[in-house]
Amino acid sequence: MTTIARIYHSGFLVETEQYFLLFDYYTGQLPDLSGKKIIVFASHRHGDHYSEQIFQLEKQYDDVSYVLYHDIVNRPQQNILYVENHKEYEWEGVSIRTLQSTDEGCAFVVKADDKVFYHAGDLNWWHWEGEPEEFNGWQEETYKKETDRIKETEIDYAFVVLDPRQEQNATLGMLELLKKCSIKHVFPMHFDYWGGKEAILPYFDKEEMKPYLSIIEREDKVSFEY
């Protein structure tokens, strides 16, 4: 069984048979994580994706390791794997692949217990009204190129940006990913800071989103079991 718990904003806790995988956690209540290997992922150093409090976990639990983007923090510990863009790693029994973010850091593709998890971090099609055409063009080109790298990957669970600050452009990144990738379950993220769940509900009424509603987890539940 796989359990997915929403924590806050872009923070998610995944429980598989052998692991707790904690992605981009910086605040929010965590359950008891005893009894399994804990791997903490941080895609970049922005304050809504990373906090040094993640290192308190190794004071509470015996088996904790970290996968951090390489410029987040300099802590020379054996239980930290520092990652760079466009690399593949084997770490603590899981397979990790990274993509380049269109903002800072990386996105993660993680295989654990025969399940594949995609966490976008801040990899998104960031189209902002009022920004120079060159900037928005680079965002589109780079996002499409990065997501092309995983279009042959079968993804079980994807954590994908849906940021209401982008207004009518908020679904660009999610739709591009959904059109080209095979994904079983999609979790919107990156909205709690800016309006919460209510702010993204109108996007699910858009005509172009309707073909994908059956795989998008829109329910405001604490945890999802599969």
C-alpha positions as CSV (number, residue, x, y, z in Angstrom):
1,M,0.0,0.0,0.0
2,T,1.1,3.6,-0.7
3,T,-0.1,6.5,1.4
4,I,0.3,10.1,0.3
5,A,-0.2,12.9,2.9
6,R,-0.5,16.5,2.1
7,I,1.5,18.6,4.6
8,Y,1.5,22.2,3.3
9,H,2.2,24.1,0.1
10,S,4.6,21.8,-1.7
11,G,5.3,19.5,1.2
12,F,4.2,15.9,0.8
13,L,4.9,12.8,2.8
14,V,4.9,9.4,1.0
15,E,4.8,6.1,2.8
16,T,5.7,3.0,0.9
17,E,6.4,-0.6,2.2
18,Q,9.9,0.3,3.3
19,Y,10.2,4.1,3.3
20,F,8.9,7.5,4.4
21,L,9.8,10.0,1.6
22,L,9.4,13.6,2.7
23,F,9.4,16.2,-0.1
24,D,10.0,19.9,0.3
25,Y,8.9,20.1,3.9
26,Y,9.3,23.4,5.7
27,T,6.3,23.6,8.0
28,G,3.3,21.6,9.1
29,Q,2.4,18.7,11.4
30,L,4.1,15.4,10.7
31,P,2.8,12.0,11.9
32,D,5.0,9.5,13.7
33,L,7.7,8.3,11.3
34,S,8.9,5.4,13.3
35,G,9.7,2.0,11.9
36,K,10.8,2.8,8.3
37,K,13.7,4.4,6.5
38,I,13.2,8.2,6.2
39,I,14.5,10.0,3.2
40,V,14.0,13.8,3.1
41,F,14.1,15.6,-0.2
42,A,14.7,19.4,-0.7
43,S,14.5,20.7,-4.3
44,H,16.0,24.1,-3.6
45,R,16.6,26.7,-0.9
46,H,13.5,28.9,-1.1
47,G,11.9,29.3,2.3
48,D,8.6,27.7,1.1
49,H,10.5,24.5,0.1
50,Y,13.2,24.1,2.7
51,S,13.9,24.7,6.3
52,E,16.8,23.6,8.5
53,Q,14.3,22.1,10.9
54,I,14.4,19.0,8.7
55,F,17.7,18.1,10.5
56,Q,15.7,17.8,13.7
57,L,14.3,14.5,12.3
58,E,17.7,12.7,12.8
59,K,17.5,13.6,16.5
60,Q,14.0,11.9,16.7
61,Y,14.5,8.9,14.5
62,D,17.4,6.4,14.0
63,D,17.4,6.0,10.2
64,V,17.2,9.4,8.4
65,S,19.0,10.5,5.3
66,Y,18.7,13.6,3.0
67,V,18.7,14.3,-0.7
68,L,19.4,18.0,-1.1
69,Y,20.0,20.3,-4.1
70,H,23.7,21.0,-4.0
71,D,23.6,24.7,-3.1
72,I,21.1,24.5,-0.3
73,V,23.5,24.1,2.7
74,N,27.0,22.9,3.4
75,R,26.7,20.1,6.0
76,P,29.4,17.5,5.4
77,Q,27.5,14.4,6.7
78,Q,27.5,10.9,5.4
79,N,23.7,10.8,5.4
80,I,23.4,13.6,2.9
81,L,23.4,13.2,-0.8
82,Y,23.9,16.4,-2.7
83,V,22.4,16.4,-6.2
84,E,22.8,18.4,-9.4
85,N,20.6,18.8,-12.5
86,H,20.3,16.0,-15.1
87,K,21.9,13.3,-13.0
88,E,20.9,9.9,-11.8
89,Y,21.7,8.4,-8.4
90,E,21.2,5.3,-6.4
91,W,20.8,6.2,-2.7
92,E,19.6,4.2,0.3
93,G,17.9,1.6,-2.0
94,V,16.0,4.2,-4.2
95,S,16.6,5.5,-7.7
96,I,16.7,9.3,-8.1
97,R,16.8,11.3,-11.3
98,T,16.9,15.1,-11.4
99,L,15.5,17.7,-13.9
100,Q,16.5,21.4,-14.1
101,S,14.0,23.8,-12.5
102,T,12.8,26.8,-14.4
103,D,13.3,28.8,-11.2
104,E,15.8,27.4,-8.7
105,G,17.1,24.0,-7.9
106,C,15.7,20.8,-9.4
107,A,12.8,18.5,-9.8
108,F,12.9,14.9,-8.6
109,V,11.9,11.6,-10.2
110,V,12.2,8.9,-7.5
111,K,11.6,5.2,-7.7
112,A,11.0,3.4,-4.4
113,D,9.3,0.0,-3.8
114,D,8.5,-0.2,-7.6
115,K,6.5,3.1,-7.5
116,V,7.6,6.2,-9.4
117,F,7.1,9.6,-7.8
118,Y,7.6,13.0,-9.5
119,H,8.0,16.1,-7.4
120,A,8.3,19.3,-9.5
121,G,9.8,21.6,-6.9
122,D,9.6,24.9,-8.7
123,L,9.9,23.3,-12.2
124,N,6.9,24.9,-13.9
125,W,5.9,26.9,-16.9
126,W,6.1,30.3,-15.2
127,H,4.3,32.6,-17.6
128,W,3.8,36.0,-16.0
129,E,1.7,38.8,-17.5
130,G,3.9,41.9,-17.8
131,E,7.2,40.1,-18.0
132,P,9.3,40.5,-21.1
133,E,8.5,38.2,-24.0
134,E,12.0,36.9,-23.9
135,F,11.6,35.7,-20.3
136,N,8.2,34.0,-20.9
137,G,9.6,32.4,-24.1
138,W,12.5,31.0,-22.2
139,Q,10.2,29.6,-19.6
140,E,8.1,27.8,-22.2
141,E,11.0,26.4,-24.1
142,T,12.9,25.2,-21.0
143,Y,9.8,23.7,-19.4
144,K,8.9,21.7,-22.5
145,K,12.5,20.5,-22.9
146,E,12.7,19.4,-19.3
147,T,9.4,17.6,-19.3
148,D,10.3,15.9,-22.6
149,R,13.0,14.1,-20.6
150,I,10.4,12.1,-18.7
151,K,7.7,11.7,-21.4
152,E,8.6,8.0,-21.6
153,T,8.5,7.5,-17.8
154,E,5.4,5.9,-16.3
155,I,4.7,8.0,-13.2
156,D,2.5,6.7,-10.4
157,Y,2.3,9.9,-8.4
158,A,3.1,13.4,-9.5
159,F,3.2,16.5,-7.3
160,V,2.8,19.4,-9.8
161,V,2.7,23.2,-9.4
162,L,-0.7,25.0,-9.7
163,D,0.0,28.5,-8.6
164,P,-3.1,30.9,-8.6
165,R,-0.8,34.0,-8.8
166,Q,-0.4,33.1,-12.5
167,E,-4.1,33.7,-13.0
168,Q,-5.2,32.5,-16.5
169,N,-1.7,31.0,-17.1
170,A,-1.7,28.8,-13.9
171,T,-2.6,25.5,-15.7
172,L,0.0,25.8,-18.5
173,G,2.6,23.7,-16.7
174,M,0.2,21.0,-15.4
175,L,-1.5,20.6,-18.8
176,E,1.8,20.3,-20.6
177,L,2.9,17.5,-18.3
178,L,-0.5,15.8,-18.5
179,K,-0.5,15.8,-22.2
180,K,2.9,14.2,-22.7
181,C,3.3,11.9,-19.7
182,S,1.6,8.8,-18.4
183,I,0.6,9.6,-14.8
184,K,-1.8,7.7,-12.6
185,H,-2.4,10.3,-9.8
186,V,-1.7,14.0,-9.8
187,F,-1.5,16.2,-6.8
188,P,-1.6,20.0,-7.3
189,M,0.8,22.0,-5.1
190,H,2.3,25.4,-4.5
191,F,-1.0,27.1,-3.7
192,D,-1.3,27.2,0.1
193,Y,0.8,30.3,0.4
194,W,-1.4,32.2,-2.0
195,G,-5.1,31.5,-1.3
196,G,-5.2,27.9,-0.4
197,K,-7.4,25.2,-1.9
198,E,-10.3,27.6,-2.7
199,A,-8.0,29.6,-5.0
200,I,-7.3,26.7,-7.3
201,L,-10.8,25.1,-7.5
202,P,-12.0,27.3,-10.4
203,Y,-9.2,25.9,-12.6
204,F,-10.8,22.4,-12.6
205,D,-13.8,23.8,-14.4
206,K,-11.7,24.8,-17.4
207,E,-12.6,22.9,-20.5
208,E,-9.0,21.9,-21.2
209,M,-8.7,20.3,-17.7
210,K,-11.7,18.1,-18.0
211,P,-10.0,15.1,-19.8
212,Y,-7.7,14.8,-16.8
213,L,-10.0,15.3,-13.8
214,S,-10.2,11.6,-13.1
215,I,-6.5,11.4,-12.1
216,I,-6.2,14.8,-10.3
217,E,-6.6,14.5,-6.6
218,R,-8.8,17.5,-5.8
219,E,-10.3,16.4,-2.6
220,D,-9.1,18.3,0.5
221,K,-8.1,15.3,2.5
222,V,-5.1,14.9,4.8
223,S,-4.1,11.6,3.4
224,F,-4.8,9.4,0.4
225,E,-4.4,5.6,0.4
226,Y,-3.8,3.4,-2.7
